[in-house]
């Protein structure tokens, strides 16, 4: 179901505020807890931040494809494979956070300039089928909120281990 203007505005605000929520959560985690995994197959706070950098760069392309291409095709990816293949613990979390902040800022400014009629465009996602601008905004409007909460759950688990 397409967003009305008020709902879209709410998600745009959440999208623009997401990077600061992620950084706040990261900064709450002591250095010694940042690479700790809460369980086998679960990500550390460090891995979450690295994932967010990869996800943000790809999400910025996804929305541009949806807004500009005639028949956009959005390719899904296996985030766990990326975490392993790109050895997220070897990445610099500060660079990852700065990348998230820059991509979000740049994309937020672009989205703020869009006329109302730009919204509602549809494409196709390789995993989920029909996929439009409002689907993108719903997903990425809450994406960093979800991962900030994940980092905080990791911290709580680390503190009570």
C-alpha positions as CSV (number, residue, x, y, z in Angstrom):
1,X,0.0,0.0,0.0
2,X,1.5,3.4,-1.0
3,X,2.3,5.9,1.7
4,X,0.3,9.0,2.2
5,X,2.3,12.3,2.5
6,X,2.4,12.3,6.3
7,X,3.6,8.7,6.6
8,X,6.2,9.3,3.9
9,X,7.4,12.4,5.8
10,X,7.7,10.4,9.0
11,X,9.8,7.7,7.3
12,X,12.0,10.4,5.6
13,X,12.6,11.9,9.0
14,X,13.5,8.5,10.5
15,X,15.8,7.9,7.5
16,X,17.6,11.1,8.0
17,X,18.1,10.5,11.8
18,X,19.2,6.9,11.5
19,X,22.9,7.5,11.2
20,X,23.0,9.5,14.5
21,X,21.1,6.6,16.2
22,X,23.7,4.1,15.0
23,X,26.6,6.2,16.1
24,X,25.1,6.8,19.5
25,X,24.6,3.1,20.0
26,X,28.1,2.3,18.9
27,X,29.6,4.9,21.2
28,X,27.8,3.3,24.2
29,X,29.8,0.0,23.6
30,X,33.1,-0.2,25.4
31,X,36.1,-1.0,23.2
32,X,36.5,-4.5,24.7
33,X,32.9,-5.4,23.8
34,X,32.8,-4.2,20.2
35,X,34.0,-7.5,18.6
36,X,32.2,-9.8,21.1
37,X,29.5,-12.0,19.5
38,X,26.4,-12.8,21.6
39,X,26.1,-16.3,20.1
40,X,27.4,-18.5,17.3
41,X,26.3,-17.0,14.0
42,X,25.3,-13.6,15.5
43,X,27.1,-10.4,14.7
44,X,29.2,-8.3,17.0
45,X,28.6,-4.6,17.2
46,X,31.6,-4.1,15.0
47,X,30.1,-6.4,12.3
48,X,26.8,-4.6,12.6
49,X,28.5,-1.2,11.9
50,X,30.4,-2.7,8.9
51,X,27.2,-4.2,7.5
52,X,25.4,-0.9,7.8
53,X,28.1,0.8,5.7
54,X,27.7,-1.9,3.0
55,X,24.0,-1.7,3.2
56,X,23.9,2.1,3.0
57,X,26.0,2.3,-0.1
58,X,23.8,-0.3,-1.8
59,X,20.6,1.3,-0.6
60,X,21.6,4.6,-2.1
61,X,22.0,2.9,-5.5
62,X,18.7,1.1,-5.1
63,X,16.6,4.3,-4.6
64,X,18.3,6.0,-7.5
65,X,17.5,3.0,-9.7
66,X,13.9,3.1,-8.6
67,X,13.6,6.8,-9.2
68,X,15.5,7.1,-12.5
69,X,15.4,3.8,-14.5
70,X,12.6,2.7,-16.8
71,X,12.4,-0.9,-15.5
72,X,14.6,-1.0,-12.4
73,X,15.8,-4.4,-11.2
74,X,17.0,-4.5,-7.6
75,X,19.4,-7.4,-6.9
76,X,19.3,-8.8,-3.4
77,X,22.4,-10.1,-1.6
78,X,23.4,-12.4,1.3
79,X,24.4,-10.1,4.1
80,X,26.0,-13.0,6.1
81,X,28.1,-14.0,3.1
82,X,29.2,-10.4,2.8
83,X,30.1,-10.2,6.5
84,X,32.3,-13.3,6.2
85,X,33.7,-12.6,2.7
86,X,34.7,-9.0,3.6
87,X,36.0,-9.9,7.1
88,X,34.0,-7.2,8.8
89,X,36.2,-7.4,11.9
90,X,39.1,-6.2,9.8
91,X,37.3,-3.1,8.7
92,X,37.6,0.3,10.4
93,X,34.4,1.0,12.2
94,X,35.0,4.7,12.3
95,X,35.3,4.8,8.5
96,X,32.1,2.7,8.3
97,X,30.2,5.1,10.5
98,X,31.4,8.1,8.5
99,X,30.4,6.4,5.3
100,X,26.9,5.7,6.7
101,X,26.6,9.4,7.8
102,X,27.8,10.8,4.5
103,X,25.6,8.5,2.3
104,X,22.5,9.1,4.5
105,X,23.1,12.9,4.4
106,X,23.6,13.0,0.7
107,X,20.6,10.7,-0.1
108,X,18.4,12.6,2.4
109,X,19.1,15.9,0.7
110,X,18.3,14.3,-2.7
111,X,15.1,12.8,-1.3
112,X,14.0,16.1,0.2
113,X,14.2,17.7,-3.3
114,X,11.9,15.2,-4.9
115,X,8.5,16.3,-6.1
116,X,5.5,14.2,-4.8
117,X,5.0,12.6,-8.2
118,X,8.5,11.0,-8.0
119,X,7.2,8.7,-5.3
120,X,5.3,5.5,-6.1
121,X,7.6,4.2,-8.8
122,X,7.9,0.5,-9.0
123,X,10.7,-2.0,-9.9
124,X,11.3,-5.6,-9.3
125,X,13.4,-7.1,-6.5
126,X,15.3,-10.4,-7.2
127,X,14.1,-12.0,-3.9
128,X,10.7,-10.4,-3.2
129,X,9.2,-9.4,-6.5
130,X,7.5,-6.0,-6.9
131,X,9.5,-3.4,-5.1
132,X,8.8,0.3,-5.1
133,X,10.0,3.6,-3.6
134,X,7.8,3.3,-0.6
135,X,9.0,-0.3,0.0
136,X,12.6,1.1,-0.1
137,X,11.7,4.0,2.3
138,X,9.9,1.6,4.8
139,X,12.9,-0.7,4.8
140,X,15.7,1.9,5.1
141,X,13.7,4.3,7.2
142,X,13.9,1.8,10.0
143,X,17.1,-0.1,9.1
144,X,19.5,1.8,11.2
145,X,17.0,1.9,14.1
146,X,16.9,-1.9,14.0
147,X,20.7,-2.2,14.0
148,X,21.1,0.4,16.8
149,X,18.8,-1.7,18.9
150,X,20.8,-4.8,17.9
151,X,24.0,-3.1,19.1
152,X,22.3,-2.2,22.4
153,X,21.1,-5.8,22.9
154,X,24.6,-7.0,22.3
155,X,25.9,-4.6,24.9
156,X,23.3,-5.8,27.4
157,X,24.2,-9.5,26.7
158,X,27.9,-8.7,27.1
159,X,27.3,-6.9,30.4
160,X,25.4,-9.9,31.8
161,X,27.6,-12.7,30.5
